[in-house]
Amino acid sequence: MPIADSKIVLLKAIELCVAVFRGPGASLWAAMTDSGVPELLTSVQHYSGLPVEPLSRLREGLAGCDGDFDTLETEYVRLFIAGPGGVPAPLYESCHLGGGSRTMGRPALDMRDRLAAAGLAVDLDSNEPPDHLAIELEYLYHLLALGWSGDEPARADEGVEFATSVMLPWVRRFRDALAGSDPHPVFMAGADLAVGVLESVPHA
């Protein structure tokens, strides 16, 4: 069964969020700037409920780099890996539970179990905890694509539950932490897009 166009657009938006928070190299940033983001923005404008405004800001932020993406590489490290005073916005669910949570908390163990049950392997550096934002987004993509294609319809309901009950609360906290860290517009737009996409999943 073919997936409806509006759902395909939402899946592409999830893919874009994965790319932003994986920390792509210069060639992928360039591809996103030249075609990926403009093409998705054109598609999104045809479907109400999908986040147009963050995509517009993402396009503007990438265009503002003027082909030099070194700043994004530096910002990625500062914001997500090793900032001077600590990591302002860690990319792991475990770090956004409150109470000084650190990596490999309960959410990481739960995510490890979800991936194992689905027969999926982590597609990031081997030392990345499984509750990394990009991994959770890829898992959401997997559930929705399976469900919406008709191969395993129940997976779509699982995807909605995962997006709204598991991801959305912590990704909102992640976005707020990022907003308070004077981030580059590309990453702020990416976080806003991720929240908007998660909010759109139940209505797709």
N, C-alpha and C positions, 0 to 999 in steps of 0.2 A: 504494500500500500504506500503510495507516495506521500511524503510529508508536506503539509500545507506550506505555502510560501511564507506566511507570517511566522510559522514555527522555524523554518529554515533560517530566516533572518535572525531570530532569537538565538539559534544555535551558533550562527556566525558571530554574534555579539559576544557569546560566551567564549568562543575561540579567541577573539580579540583580547578579551580580558586576560585569558591565560597567557597570551603572548606578552602583554604589557608587564605582568607580574612574574614572568620567568626571567625577565631581564635580557631581552634579545640583543644581539650584536648589531653593528652598524648597518649591515646589509638588510636585516629584517626590519629595523627601524625605517630604513629608506623605502622598503617595499610597503610598509604600513602607510608611510607618508604619501607615496606616489599613487597607490591604488587601493590598498586594503581599507583604510578609513574612509576615503571619499566614496568608494563604491558601496560600502555598508551604510554610510550616511544617506545616500540616495535611496537605498532600499528601505531603510527604517522610516523615512518620511512618508511612506505609503501605508504604514500600519500604526494606528493609534494605540497608545499604551506602551509603546517601546520608547526607550530614553533617547530622544533626539539631541537635547541640549548638551549632555556630557560628551556625546560624539562630536558635536560641533566644536566644543572647547578642546577636545583631543586633537582634532584636525588643526586648529589654530596653534596649539602648543607645539605640535610636530613641525608645522610650517615655520614657526618662529626659530627653530633650530637651524634653519637655512642650510640643511645638508650636513651639519657638523653635530654628531650625536655623542661626542665625548662628554658633554655636560650631563646627558642622561645616564651614562655609565657611572659617572662620579656620584650623581644624585641617588642612583639605585643603591650604591654601597652605603652612602650616608644614612638614607632613610630606612633601609631594610636589613643591612648586614652589620655595619660597624661604624656608627656615628661617633663623633668626638666625645659626647657625654652619654653614650649609650645608644641603643637602637630605638629611634622614636616610634616606629610603626612596624613591629615584627610581622612577618607574613604567615604566622602560625596561629591557629585557633587557640592552642593552649595558652598563648601569651595574652589573651584578651578575656580571661575569665574573671579578672579582679583578684585582689589579694596577692599580688606579686607572682602570678603564675609564670612558669617557665616552660621551655620546650619539652616535648614528650610527656605531657600530662594526659589525663583521661581522654580528651578528644583525639589525641594522636593514636592511642591504643584502639579507640572505637573506629577510627578511620582505617587503621591497619586491618581490622577485622572485616570492615565493609569491602575493602579492596580484595582481600583474600577470598571472601565469599563470592565475589563477582568474577574471580579468576583474573584480576587485573594486577599489573606490576607497576611500581612507581617509576615514572619516566622523567626523573630529575636526578641530580647527583645522588649517589648511593647513600650519602650521609644526611639527606634531607628527611626530616620527620614527615610522616604521611599526612599531617594536618596543614601542610603548606597550602596557601590560597590557590595556587595554580593546580595542585593535585585535586583539591576538593572541587574546583570548577570543572576539571576534566571528568571527574566521577559524575558530576551532575549532567554534563553533556552526554556521557554514556547512558545514563538512565533515561534521559529524555529522548535521545535518538532511538533507543530500543523501543520505548513506549510509543512514540509518535509514528514510528514506521509500521507499527502493527505486529512486529515480530514478538514482542512481549509486552502487551498493553498495560499490565499491572506495573511495569517499571515507570511509566509516566506518573502514576500516583506516588510512587516512591520518590521520584524526582521532585515533585511538588512539596512533599513532606520534608525532604532533605534541604531544599532551597529555603523554605520558610521557617522551619523549626530549628535546623542545625546551622545553616550558613548565615542567614540574614541577621540574626542578633549579633554575632561576633563581627561580621563584615561591617556593620554599621559602627561598631566600636572602633574597628580598625580605621575606617574612614575618618572618624572624629580625631583619632590620635594622629593620623596623617595631616589633617587640616591644621592642627596646632603646631606643626613642625616646619612651616614655611616651605612647602614642597614645590618642586617644579610643576607647572601647570599640567604637563602630560600625566604625571602620576596622580594628581588630584582629580583630573578628569577621568582617569582610569578607575579610580576608586568609586567615584560617583556613578560611573557606568556600571560597575559591578553591582552596586546597590540597586540601581534602576533595573538591571536585568533580573536580579533575584526577586524584586518586587513584581516583575512582569510575568514570571513563570506561572503562577496560579491562573492567570487570565489568558494564557496563550491558547 
